[in-house]
Amino acid sequence: MRKANRFSILVIFGLVFFVMNSANAAASKIGILVFDGFLTSDVTAPIEVFGAATKKAWFSSYEVVVISTSKKKEVVSEEGLKIIADKTIYDDLKLDALIVPSAYKMDSFLKNKELIRYIKKQSQSTSWMASNCSGAFLLGEAGVLDGKNATTWAGGEKGLAKAYPKIKVQYDKNVVIDSKVITSNGGPVSYQAAFQLLTKLSSEKFSKEISEAIQFNRLERAFKP
């Protein structure tokens, strides 16, 4: 009898372990790229928004994954913030959304063939792609924005249009959404873009709930006439 009870307990624990791991494996992942020199708010804004959302039951199936663009997981932002990435672009990851940040100097990243290949590959399977600030140039280099409306940092629109003529560049727009791709000016606007993506992944109601939770709604009210 005791052996039978022990066996039953082991079976139950095994099932619980299997279910828990299956749930974790099935979690939808929101990937955020990072590299040395990234502009801090391009990354921290979506981390705050989606990090807060994952604590809610209605978004608990999602997790935020910070992904280094090199084999080195430790990266430092332009402003000096040190981040330890969860994964790298060399790991096998299935993402539901990928967010691409920016840097003041983008040339080395635009010439990084492995990074561009990674972005292009992810765009073929993700539900959503997004960029903040000059991260749009990386999406442009990967062909993700071909034929789509898009924007970049305020003042950089002409440069984006010249570099990638196939993009329908939008001027004086904070956030642009077209065919499962979101682009934004970056900086503080990265919050607006993150909430737009959260709305698409959940609902306007839930997005508003997080806006109120982190008090971003107060900032929005402050700038209303």
C-alpha positions in Angstrom: 0.0 0.0 0.0 2.8 2.3 0.9 4.6 1.6 -2.3 1.4 2.2 -4.3 1.0 5.6 -2.5 4.6 6.5 -3.2 4.1 5.6 -6.9 1.0 7.7 -7.1 2.7 10.7 -5.5 5.6 10.3 -8.0 3.2 10.2 -10.9 1.3 13.3 -9.7 4.6 15.2 -9.2 5.7 14.0 -12.7 2.5 15.3 -14.2 2.7 18.6 -12.5 6.3 19.0 -13.6 5.4 18.1 -17.2 2.4 20.6 -17.2 4.5 23.4 -15.7 7.3 22.9 -18.2 4.9 22.6 -21.1 3.3 25.9 -20.1 6.6 27.5 -19.9 7.7 26.1 -23.3 4.4 27.3 -24.8 4.9 30.9 -23.6 4.8 33.6 -26.3 8.1 35.5 -26.3 8.5 39.2 -26.9 12.2 39.7 -27.9 14.0 42.9 -27.4 17.4 43.3 -29.1 20.3 45.0 -27.3 23.8 46.0 -28.4 26.5 48.2 -27.0 25.5 51.8 -27.4 21.8 51.2 -27.6 19.7 54.2 -26.6 18.3 53.4 -23.1 14.6 54.3 -23.4 14.3 52.4 -26.7 14.8 49.2 -24.6 13.7 50.1 -21.1 10.3 51.5 -22.2 9.1 48.2 -23.7 10.7 46.2 -20.9 8.6 48.3 -18.4 5.4 48.1 -20.3 5.5 44.4 -21.2 7.2 43.4 -17.9 4.2 44.9 -16.0 1.7 43.3 -18.4 3.2 39.8 -17.9 2.3 40.0 -14.2 -1.4 40.1 -15.2 -3.3 36.9 -15.7 -4.5 38.1 -19.1 -0.9 38.4 -20.3 0.8 35.7 -18.2 1.4 33.5 -21.3 3.9 36.1 -22.5 7.5 36.6 -21.4 10.0 39.3 -22.2 13.4 38.1 -23.6 16.3 40.4 -23.9 18.5 39.3 -26.8 22.1 40.3 -27.4 23.2 40.9 -31.0 26.6 39.3 -30.2 27.8 36.2 -28.3 28.5 38.6 -25.4 25.5 38.9 -23.1 26.6 41.9 -21.2 25.9 45.2 -23.0 26.1 48.8 -22.1 23.7 51.5 -23.3 24.8 54.9 -24.7 23.8 56.4 -21.3 25.8 53.9 -19.3 23.1 51.4 -18.3 24.5 47.9 -18.1 22.2 45.0 -19.1 22.7 41.2 -19.0 20.8 39.7 -21.9 18.8 36.5 -21.5 19.7 35.1 -24.9 21.7 35.9 -28.0 20.8 35.9 -31.7 22.7 32.6 -31.9 20.2 30.9 -29.6 17.2 29.0 -31.1 14.2 31.2 -30.2 10.7 31.3 -31.5 9.4 34.8 -31.0 5.9 36.2 -31.2 7.2 39.8 -31.5 10.7 41.4 -32.0 11.5 45.0 -31.0 14.6 46.6 -32.5 16.3 49.6 -30.8 18.7 52.2 -32.0 22.1 53.8 -31.4 23.7 57.0 -32.5 26.1 55.1 -34.7 24.3 52.4 -36.7 26.8 51.6 -39.4 28.4 48.6 -37.7 25.1 47.1 -37.0 23.8 47.7 -40.5 26.9 45.9 -41.8 26.4 43.0 -39.4 25.2 40.3 -41.8 24.3 37.8 -39.0 22.2 40.4 -37.3 20.4 41.4 -40.5 19.8 37.7 -41.3 18.4 37.2 -37.8 16.0 40.1 -38.1 14.9 38.9 -41.5 14.4 35.3 -40.3 12.4 36.4 -37.3 10.1 38.6 -39.5 9.0 35.5 -41.4 7.5 33.9 -38.3 6.7 36.6 -35.7 3.2 38.0 -35.4 4.7 41.5 -35.0 7.9 43.4 -35.7 8.7 46.8 -34.2 11.5 49.4 -34.1 12.3 52.5 -32.1 14.2 55.5 -33.5 16.9 54.5 -36.0 16.1 50.8 -35.4 14.0 51.3 -38.5 17.2 51.3 -40.6 17.8 47.7 -39.4 14.3 46.7 -40.4 14.9 48.5 -43.7 18.2 46.7 -44.3 16.5 43.4 -43.6 13.7 44.2 -46.1 11.0 44.1 -43.5 9.7 47.6 -44.4 9.7 47.2 -48.1 6.4 48.6 -49.4 5.2 49.6 -46.0 4.5 52.9 -44.2 7.1 53.6 -41.6 8.9 56.2 -39.6 12.2 56.7 -37.7 13.7 59.3 -35.4 12.3 62.8 -35.9 14.5 64.4 -38.5 15.8 61.1 -39.8 13.0 60.5 -42.3 14.8 61.8 -45.3 17.8 59.6 -44.5 15.6 56.6 -44.2 13.8 57.4 -47.5 17.1 57.8 -49.3 18.7 54.7 -47.9 15.6 52.5 -48.6 13.5 53.9 -51.4 11.0 51.0 -51.2 9.8 52.3 -47.8 6.8 54.7 -47.7 8.4 57.0 -45.1 6.0 59.0 -43.0 7.0 62.4 -41.7 6.1 64.0 -38.4 4.5 60.8 -37.0 5.2 59.5 -33.5 4.2 55.9 -34.3 3.3 54.2 -37.6 1.6 50.8 -37.9 1.4 48.9 -41.2 0.9 45.2 -41.8 2.1 43.8 -38.5 5.0 46.2 -38.2 5.3 49.2 -35.8 7.9 51.9 -36.1 8.4 54.9 -33.8 10.5 58.0 -33.2 12.0 56.3 -30.2 13.1 58.0 -26.9 10.0 58.7 -24.8 7.8 57.8 -27.8 9.0 54.2 -27.3 6.4 54.0 -24.5 3.6 55.0 -27.0 4.9 52.3 -29.4 5.0 49.7 -26.7 1.4 50.4 -25.7 0.3 50.2 -29.3 2.0 46.8 -29.6 0.4 45.7 -26.3 -3.0 46.8 -27.6 -2.5 44.6 -30.7 -1.3 41.6 -28.6 -4.2 42.0 -26.1 -6.8 44.8 -26.2 -7.2 48.5 -25.7 -8.7 47.9 -22.3 -5.8 45.9 -21.1 -3.3 48.3 -22.5 -5.1 51.1 -20.7 -4.9 49.1 -17.5 -1.0 48.9 -17.7 -0.9 52.6 -18.7 -2.7 53.4 -15.5 -0.6 50.9 -13.5 2.7 52.6 -14.4 1.1 56.0 -14.4 1.9 56.7 -18.1 -1.7 57.9 -18.4 -0.8 60.9 -16.2 1.8 61.9 -18.6 -0.6 61.7 -21.5 -3.1 63.9 -19.7 -0.4 66.5 -18.8 0.2 67.2 -22.5 -3.5 67.4 -23.5 -4.6 71.0 -24.3 
